[in-house]
Amino acid sequence: MKWMIDETRIILEQLASEAKESGREQAQYETKVREILWEIETRGQEALKEYSEKFDKFKGDTFLVSKEEIKAATKRVETEVMDALKQAKRNIVSFHEQQKQEAFIDSGREGVLRGQLILPLEAVGVYVPGGTAAYPSSVLMNVLPAKIAGVKKIVMVTPPSETGIPDVILAAANIAGVDEIYQVGGAQAIAALAYGTTCVPKVDKIVGPGNIYVASAKKLVFGHVAIDMIAGPSEIGVIADDSANPVFIAADLLSQAEHDERARTFLVTDSIELAKKVEQEVEKQLVTLPRKKIAEKSLADFGKLIVVKNLEEAFNVMNALAPEHLEIQLPEPLSYLPKITNAGSVFLGSYASEPVGDYIAGANHVLPTSGTSRFYSPLGVYDFIKRTQFTYYSKKALEEDRQAIQILARKEGLEAHARAVEVRFEEDNK
């Protein structure tokens, strides 16, 4: 891990420079991704098959996973795993039920009605990563809010493998209520969802994390479809003082470092002694970690031990980092919530370890990364609805407002706007 001990201003300048470099890195992938998107938009299913064979060695006749396969996979999953998934589902549902929005109707005065409808999206595509690990929790986190919102059709895509889609992924999809599952991954899966093929249906929105090719594809198809966010590597930030347990902090940093080699980990503290102990503890715990090589690479390239003068500056640095996950390992952690302006999800206290949020607490784990919690929010029910306004005017109400409408329309040089109101009060048109 890299040490940063300096004035807060200098630390923030260094972090900003690193963030720019990361953005340039992603741009390098977009040229390759554009070609894939174009081919699938213009050639459809034929191109989808070619790219699936090229990148995933998939040669099947159909991408669709049958209902029978899903049921059989669900039966093969261990009872304790199924019980844990169902427990997670209950907690996710109870949390996200609170996010439902209500339509409203308002009558400001006689003859005028204004209101807003809350309408679910028709079809949503959920990307579930494959690669070095299976993520049934991501299935639940992406699908259940959509179900609560009332989305009519939920389509899941996930990369194929030689041994097939993991049983636990299919079981999680079954529990969550996915309508269709397709074994296709990468940028080609995003293209298929965005443009549609003879096999994979076009959707209105694409959600779910993926690798840099998936993230680039989502960015480039935005406009054809909606997306949740452009997800980067996993991140965790920890703010702690000398009262914190270095064993806990090291374990939590490693919980994100093991995701992939580009995962980012930050400890910000006012105690150099704590930082030293955490560094030692990280090395100790790494020895027995099954994904040691991944975590080591992540920590070497993107791990930071940041020492500042006081806790006030610690929060300034962390708000600038705007991390995906933020742990506050300080006495009376709830009292520090008002100091947080940028974070995807906040974990308060020594026992609110980040994996609690990944799996069981119920708050969503699909979160903004790479500093985007400055303007993005966690995935939720609100991501799967749209708002439609409506207005009703009686003749009398329009007559009361006609002069103001015509004045403003003509001030903007839009005569037809003014006449559209004026014509309703001319004698010849009554």
N, C-alpha and C positions, 0 to 999 in steps of 0.2 A: 504494500500500500504506500501511496505517496503522502509525504508530510507537507502541510501548508501552515506555516507559522509566520504571520506577518500582519500588517495593518489590514483591516477589513476591506478598505478600498482596493488594495493591491490584490487581495484574494479574489474579490469580485471581478476585477479586470481579467485575471488569469482564467477564471471559470467561464467568463463570457467569450474569451478567445477560443477555449476548447469547444464551446457550444457551436461556434461558427464553423469550426473544422468538421464537426460531426455532420452539420447540414450539407457541407460540400461533399462529404463521403456519400450521403444518400443520393445526391444528384447524379453520381456516376452510374447508378443502377438504372436510372430512368430510361436511358436510351434502349437498353435491352428489353425493358418491360414494355415500352411503347410498341415495339415490333410484335410482341406476343398479343397485346391488346388489339392491334390493327388486324392481325391475321384472324383472330377469333371473331372480331366484329364483322369482317368481310367474308370469311369462309366457314364460320360457324362450327358445326360438329366435326367436320373433317379436320380442321386445324386443332380443335380441342383434343382429338384422339392422337394426333401427331405429337403434340407437346406433352401429353400424358405418357406416351411411350418413351419419348426422349428423356424427360426429366424424372419420371417415376417408374419407368419400365412396366407400365400398365398396358396390357394388351387385351383386356376383357371386351366382350361384345356390348356391355351396358355399364354405365357408371352408377346406375341406381341400385341401392341396397334393398333387397326384398324385405317385406314384413316378416317372412319366415326366418330370414337370417337374423333380424333384429331380436325376435322372440327367442330364438335358440341361443344367441349370445347372452341375452339377459339371464337365462336359466343357468348359464355356465359360471356366472359371477358369484363369488363367495358370499354367503349370507351376511357376514359382518360388513362387507363392502357395500352391499345393497342397503343395509340398515343405516350406514353412515351417509350414503347418498340421500336417503329419504329424510334423515335428520337435517342435513344441509338444506334440502328442498323446503322443509317446513320453515326454517329460519329465514331463508331467502324470500319466501313468499310473504311471511309476516312483516318483514322489513319493507319490502317493495309495495305491499298493499297500501302503505301510508303515503305513497307518492302519486296515487290516483288524483287526477284533476277533474273538476266539475265544470260542466257547461254553465253559462249564466245568461240571463235575460234582464235587461234594465230598461225602465221607462222613465226617462228624465223629465218628460212633460207629456201632456195629452197629445196623442196623435203620433208619437215617436216611440219606436221600439228598437233597441240595439241589443246585440247579444253575440255569443261565441259558442260554437259547437266544438266538442272534443271528439275527434274521429280517429280510430286506429288505422295504421297503415294496412294496405291490402296484403302485401307479401314482403317478407324479410329473409335475407340470406345470412346465415351464421357461419363464419369461418372458424374451424377448430384446428389448432396446430397439430402437426404430427412430429416428426423428427426424433429427437433423443429422449422424449418422455411423452406419456399420455396424460391428457388434461381433462378428465371428466368434470372437474369443478368448473372449467370454462364453459362447458355445455350448459350446465345449470345456470350460471351467472348471465349468459347471453340470452337463453331461451325463456326462462321464467318471467322476466320483466315484460317480454314481448307478449307472452300468454296473458299476463295480467292486464296489459293494455288492450287486449282484444284483437291482436293481429290474426288475420284469417288463415294465412298460410306461412309456415316457417320451414325454410329449406336449409338443410345443413350440408356443408361440404367439408371434407377432411382428406388429407393425403392418403393414398393407398400405400400398402406395403406388401412385401412378399408373403407375409403371414396373415394378411387381411387387416381390416380395421380392428383395433383392440376391443375385446368384448366389453370392457368397462365403459368405453366411449359410446358404444351402441346402447348399452344399458342406461347410461345417463340420458341419452337422447330419448329413449323410451319413457323413462320416468318424467322427463320434462315436457314431453308432448310434441316432439318434432314431427312434422308431417311427412317430409321426404328427406332421404339421406343419399348423397352422391359421393363416391370415392374419387375425388379429384382435388388436387391441391395447387399451391403456388399461385403465381400471377394468372395462370390460365383459368384457375377456379374463379378468381375475382372477375375476369373478363366474361366468363360464362354467365355469372350471376348478373353482371351489368347489362349485357347485350342479349342474353338468351341464346340457346341453341335448340336443336330439335329434341334434345334430351333434357338439358338443364333449363328450368324456367327463368325468365327475367324477373328480378325483384325490384322493389322500390327503395330498399336500403340494405346496405351490407355492414355487418358488425362483426367484431371478434378480432383478436390479435393474430399476428403471424410474423414471419421473418421479414427481412428488409425488402424482398421482392414483393411480398404480399402488401406491405405498407406502401411501397411505391405504386403498386397497381391501384390500391384504394385511392391514393391521392390523385392519380391520373383519370380515374373514372368518375370522380366527383363532378356532378353536374348532369351526367347521364342517370346517376342514382345518388341517393344520399349515403353518407357514411357516418359512423359513430365518431371516429377520430383516427389520426395517423399515429399508430402506436410504435414507439421505439423500444429499446431494450428495457428490461426491468430495472427498477431503481428503489433504493431505500436510503432514507436519511434518518439519523438518530441524533437527537439533542440530549446531552447528559452532563451531569456534574460529577464531582468526586464521590457522591453518595451512591452512584449507580454500580451495578454488578457487571464487571468486565466480561464474565463468562456469558451472561445473558446477551450482552451487546454483540460479542463476537459471533455467537450462534445466530443471531438475527441478521447480521451482515452476510454471513455465509448462506443463509436461507435464500437470499436473492442472487448472490454471486454464483450459485450452482445452476441458475437458470440457463445462462449462456455466457460466452466469453466476452460479450459486450455489455453485460449487466453493470450497473453503476451503484457504488456503495459509498456513503458519506457518514462519517462521525464528526459532529461539530461539538466541541466542548471547551470549557474554560479551564480544564485541568490537564496539564501535560502528563501528569502521572497516570491518570485514567487512560489517556491515549496510548501510552506505552504498554500498560497492562492489556488493553484490548488487542494491540498488535501482537503481543506475545501469545495471547489466548487464541487468536485467529490461527497462528502457525500451529499451535498445539492441536486444535480441533480439525485442521485440514488433514492431518495425518491419516485419520480413519474415515474420511469422507469418500463415499463411492465415486462421486463426480469431482474428485480432487483436481484433475487437470483443468477442467472447465473453470472451477472456482479460482484456482491459482492464476490463470490467465486473466480473468475478470478483475481480480484484486490488484494484480500487477499493473494493468493498463488503466483501470478506471476506479480503483479504490482510493479514497481520500481520508486522511486523518487531519482534520482542520482544527487548529487551536486558536482561540480568540481570547480577548481580554476579559469578557464578561458574558453573561447569558443574554443580555440585550443585543449584543453584537452577534451572538449565536443565532438568534431568531432573524436578524437582518440577513445574515448569510443564507440561512435555510430558506427564507422567503424568496431570495434571489434565485436559489437553485430550483425552487418550486417542485419538490420531488413527488414521485408517484406515491410512495408510502413514506409517512413521517411518524417516527416513534418519539415520544417525549418521555424519557426516563429520568424524571425529576420528582422530588417530593411535591405532593399536592398537584399532580399534573393537570387536573381540570382547570386550575386557576390560570394556566398558560394559554388556553384556547383563544382568548381575545388577541393574542399576539400573532396568531397564524393568519396570514393572508393568502398564501399559495401552497396548496398541497392537495393531492388526489384523495387520500384517505389517511386519517390521523389515528394513531394508536396510543392510548394514554396509560401510562404506568408500566411497571416492570413486568406485569403478567399479561398485558395485552400484546403478546408477540405477534408480529406481522402474519405468520401462517394462520392465526386465529381468523383473520379477515379473508385469507385465501380460501378457506374451506367451510367454516361453520358458523361464524357470527351472524351472517345474513346480509350485511352491507356488501355492495357489489365490489368485485375485485378487478373488473375491467376499468382501468383508470388512465387518466392522462399522464403521459411521460414526456421526457426531454424538455421540461420546463413549461409544458403547455397547460399545466394546472393554473397558470395565470389567467386563462380564458376558457378552458374546457372543464367539464364536470365528470364525475363517475357515470358510467352507464346506468340508466334507470328507466322506469316506465315512461317517463317524459320523452325518451328517445324514440318511442314507437307510436307516438300519436302526432297528429297535426291539428292545428286550430283553424277553424273557418268562421269568419265573422258574418253577421247578417244585420240588415238595417231595414226598418219599415217606416215610411212617412205617410201621413194622411195629407190630403190637399191643403187643409188648413195649416198644418205644421210646415209644409213646404212654402206656403205663402208668407209665413212669418220669417222664414230664413232666406227667401229668394233674393232679396236685395244684397245681403252679405255675400251670397254665393256668386252672383253676377259681378259684383265689385272685384272680388278676388280673382275670378276667372279672367276678366278683362285686364286686370293688372298683370297677369301672367301671359297675356297675349293669346288666350285660348277662347276665341269668340264662340266657337261651337259649344263649348262647355256652358257659356252663359246662355246661349239660345236654347239649349236643351231644357233649361229651367223656364226660361221666358215663354217658350211656345205653349206651355201648359196653362197659361193664363190669358192667352189671346182669344178674343171673341170668336174668331172663325173656327177655333179648334175645340170649343166647348161642346 
